[in-house]
Amino acid sequence: MTGSTRAVVLLSGGLDSATTLALARARGRTVVAVTFAYGQRHDLELRCARAQARAQGVARHHVIDLFTFGSIVAPATSLLRASPHSVPREDPTGGIPNTYVPARNTLFLAYGLAVAEAASATEIWIGANAVDYSGYPDCRPDFLEAFERVANLGTKAGRAAPDGRGIRIEAPLLTQTKAQIVALGLELGVDFAQTFSCYDPVGDDPPVACGVCPSCRIRLAGFARARHPDPLPYASRPGNTSNTS
Amino acid sequence: MTGSTRAVVLLSGGLDSATTLALARARGRTVVAVTFAYGQRHDLELRCARAQARAQGVARHHVIDLFTFGSIVAPATSLLRASPHSVPREDPTGGIPNTYVPARNTLFLAYGLAVAEAASATEIWIGANAVDYSGYPDCRPDFLEAFERVANLGTKAGRAAPDGRGIRIEAPLLTQTKAQIVALGLELGVDFAQTFSCYDPVGDDPPVACGVCPSCRIRLAGFARARHPDPLPYASRPGNTSNTS
């Protein structure tokens, strides 16, 4: 790796993390990407994460197996349950969505921190967004600030920094709307055909985004507002996508 | 599980975590124990963790596979390197020991938090100790307090609690000496023959504690000061164990 600032980027294969990675690269970071496999119902996200890592020239890409985690928390989240169509088809209402996965971002950031310290990286970039899914407790600014404190108190690298910020949590999309994220990604050259956001894909060979789960609706509305076509195929599309977020 | 307070206990198979578990049980907690397998050089600790979980009547025991984590952080810690005898044979000097594993307790607590939330447990007990290994950044009170804040901001259960402490991190041994921990464990009936603390065991069938690594020295000195024989066999013992901590 070069002498530039090293950053760990949490890369899910979704639109937000692909854009976050592009931003880290545009700002000159040498990137170690980290992707988690935890029993999502399909491996499309994983394939997209690999494609993004390759296309965006990361220095390393770790795929971390969290299947035990997935099996332990599955009863507590609709995202990981075996039965299809248990994902809500309505838009989030402002409460904590039932797609919430217990302690997910805490665990992802903890892994990111371990990888960062082992690779002498000083930043952890995460595509957390507090606008579209304001209900997730672990996507809010106060949580991310608290985790940065943990990162600096709990590591050798953090304790060694005189200003107490040897490790920084970077969440550049935190207050962006989906339309702004789409526009930013396009500007940075992200290939959105190689991203996947659907909670409940249809079919198997290959699966196609459903077009109606909350994640698809928010994505489609974001592209509509950014006045750009979403390159992904969809099984169906809501009648008026611009009305749904 | 019963209506008593539910607690996750991080159980390594060492002396401290076995005593922590005994304390949680003595205080009436219904316990979900969590043990991590991350490429330690031997599985004796794991066998001890299982024995403790069984003997102490935990409601559930999850063993979580962290081998990917182990392989990623191995170059950064002597504890996980393949070559034998790379573990320091001297006592800790007050700096951060080279047995430090990047972000270990952050990751362990993050898993504990996920398990806790999925099991509706409100406490996470950890045998962290700031006396014997004062060099570890992730065994200090300020780190544990910061993690409790993360736990409460980053989870549904934590956000729901009116006092901001829906999840508590309990580290009852934090300021105890090893002799005090030994005495407490004996009082609570912990079978210390089923604990293992050595960094660098000797032989294979079965491996025996070396008696000279920092962890063995501190343990032996603790038993000596508690005026109780350590039931473990050792390959060798320092001339004067009471002088080493």
HADDOCK unambig.tbl for C-alpha pairs under 7 A between the chains (distance, minus, plus):
assign (segid A and resid 64 and name CA) (segid B and resid 68 and name CA) 6.16 0.50 0.50
assign (segid A and resid 65 and name CA) (segid B and resid 68 and name CA) 6.98 0.50 0.50
assign (segid A and resid 68 and name CA) (segid B and resid 64 and name CA) 6.17 0.50 0.50
assign (segid A and resid 68 and name CA) (segid B and resid 65 and name CA) 6.96 0.50 0.50
assign (segid A and resid 72 and name CA) (segid B and resid 115 and name CA) 6.76 0.50 0.50
assign (segid A and resid 73 and name CA) (segid B and resid 114 and name CA) 6.94 0.50 0.50
assign (segid A and resid 73 and name CA) (segid B and resid 115 and name CA) 6.82 0.50 0.50
assign (segid A and resid 73 and name CA) (segid B and resid 118 and name CA) 5.41 0.50 0.50
assign (segid A and resid 76 and name CA) (segid B and resid 118 and name CA) 5.52 0.50 0.50
assign (segid A and resid 102 and name CA) (segid B and resid 114 and name CA) 5.16 0.50 0.50
assign (segid A and resid 102 and name CA) (segid B and resid 117 and name CA) 6.07 0.50 0.50
assign (segid A and resid 102 and name CA) (segid B and resid 118 and name CA) 6.49 0.50 0.50
assign (segid A and resid 102 and name CA) (segid B and resid 155 and name CA) 6.50 0.50 0.50
assign (segid A and resid 103 and name CA) (segid B and resid 110 and name CA) 7.00 0.50 0.50
assign (segid A and resid 103 and name CA) (segid B and resid 113 and name CA) 6.35 0.50 0.50
assign (segid A and resid 103 and name CA) (segid B and resid 114 and name CA) 4.89 0.50 0.50
assign (segid A and resid 103 and name CA) (segid B and resid 154 and name CA) 6.39 0.50 0.50
assign (segid A and resid 103 and name CA) (segid B and resid 155 and name CA) 5.77 0.50 0.50
assign (segid A and resid 106 and name CA) (segid B and resid 110 and name CA) 5.84 0.50 0.50
assign (segid A and resid 106 and name CA) (segid B and resid 154 and name CA) 6.82 0.50 0.50
assign (segid A and resid 107 and name CA) (segid B and resid 107 and name CA) 6.59 0.50 0.50
assign (segid A and resid 107 and name CA) (segid B and resid 110 and name CA) 5.00 0.50 0.50
assign (segid A and resid 107 and name CA) (segid B and resid 111 and name CA) 6.40 0.50 0.50
assign (segid A and resid 110 and name CA) (segid B and resid 103 and name CA) 7.00 0.50 0.50
assign (segid A and resid 110 and name CA) (segid B and resid 106 and name CA) 5.84 0.50 0.50
assign (segid A and resid 110 and name CA) (segid B and resid 107 and name CA) 5.00 0.50 0.50
assign (segid A and resid 110 and name CA) (segid B and resid 110 and name CA) 6.75 0.50 0.50
assign (segid A and resid 111 and name CA) (segid B and resid 107 and name CA) 6.41 0.50 0.50
assign (segid A and resid 113 and name CA) (segid B and resid 103 and name CA) 6.35 0.50 0.50
assign (segid A and resid 114 and name CA) (segid B and resid 73 and name CA) 6.93 0.50 0.50
assign (segid A and resid 114 and name CA) (segid B and resid 102 and name CA) 5.16 0.50 0.50
assign (segid A and resid 114 and name CA) (segid B and resid 103 and name CA) 4.90 0.50 0.50
assign (segid A and resid 115 and name CA) (segid B and resid 72 and name CA) 6.76 0.50 0.50
assign (segid A and resid 115 and name CA) (segid B and resid 73 and name CA) 6.81 0.50 0.50
assign (segid A and resid 117 and name CA) (segid B and resid 102 and name CA) 6.07 0.50 0.50
assign (segid A and resid 118 and name CA) (segid B and resid 73 and name CA) 5.41 0.50 0.50
assign (segid A and resid 118 and name CA) (segid B and resid 76 and name CA) 5.50 0.50 0.50
assign (segid A and resid 118 and name CA) (segid B and resid 102 and name CA) 6.48 0.50 0.50
assign (segid A and resid 137 and name CA) (segid B and resid 153 and name CA) 6.41 0.50 0.50
assign (segid A and resid 137 and name CA) (segid B and resid 154 and name CA) 5.06 0.50 0.50
assign (segid A and resid 137 and name CA) (segid B and resid 155 and name CA) 5.79 0.50 0.50
assign (segid A and resid 137 and name CA) (segid B and resid 156 and name CA) 6.46 0.50 0.50
assign (segid A and resid 138 and name CA) (segid B and resid 153 and name CA) 6.99 0.50 0.50
assign (segid A and resid 138 and name CA) (segid B and resid 154 and name CA) 4.28 0.50 0.50
assign (segid A and resid 138 and name CA) (segid B and resid 155 and name CA) 6.58 0.50 0.50
assign (segid A and resid 143 and name CA) (segid B and resid 150 and name CA) 6.04 0.50 0.50
assign (segid A and resid 143 and name CA) (segid B and resid 153 and name CA) 5.29 0.50 0.50
assign (segid A and resid 143 and name CA) (segid B and resid 154 and name CA) 5.73 0.50 0.50
assign (segid A and resid 146 and name CA) (segid B and resid 146 and name CA) 6.83 0.50 0.50
assign (segid A and resid 146 and name CA) (segid B and resid 149 and name CA) 6.61 0.50 0.50
assign (segid A and resid 146 and name CA) (segid B and resid 150 and name CA) 5.49 0.50 0.50
assign (segid A and resid 147 and name CA) (segid B and resid 150 and name CA) 5.85 0.50 0.50
assign (segid A and resid 149 and name CA) (segid B and resid 146 and name CA) 6.61 0.50 0.50
assign (segid A and resid 150 and name CA) (segid B and resid 143 and name CA) 6.04 0.50 0.50
assign (segid A and resid 150 and name CA) (segid B and resid 146 and name CA) 5.50 0.50 0.50
assign (segid A and resid 150 and name CA) (segid B and resid 147 and name CA) 5.86 0.50 0.50
assign (segid A and resid 153 and name CA) (segid B and resid 137 and name CA) 6.40 0.50 0.50
assign (segid A and resid 153 and name CA) (segid B and resid 138 and name CA) 6.99 0.50 0.50
assign (segid A and resid 153 and name CA) (segid B and resid 143 and name CA) 5.29 0.50 0.50
assign (segid A and resid 154 and name CA) (segid B and resid 103 and name CA) 6.40 0.50 0.50
assign (segid A and resid 154 and name CA) (segid B and resid 106 and name CA) 6.83 0.50 0.50
assign (segid A and resid 154 and name CA) (segid B and resid 137 and name CA) 5.05 0.50 0.50
assign (segid A and resid 154 and name CA) (segid B and resid 138 and name CA) 4.28 0.50 0.50
assign (segid A and resid 154 and name CA) (segid B and resid 143 and name CA) 5.73 0.50 0.50
assign (segid A and resid 155 and name CA) (segid B and resid 102 and name CA) 6.49 0.50 0.50
assign (segid A and resid 155 and name CA) (segid B and resid 103 and name CA) 5.78 0.50 0.50
assign (segid A and resid 155 and name CA) (segid B and resid 137 and name CA) 5.78 0.50 0.50
assign (segid A and resid 155 and name CA) (segid B and resid 138 and name CA) 6.58 0.50 0.50
assign (segid A and resid 156 and name CA) (segid B and resid 137 and name CA) 6.45 0.50 0.50
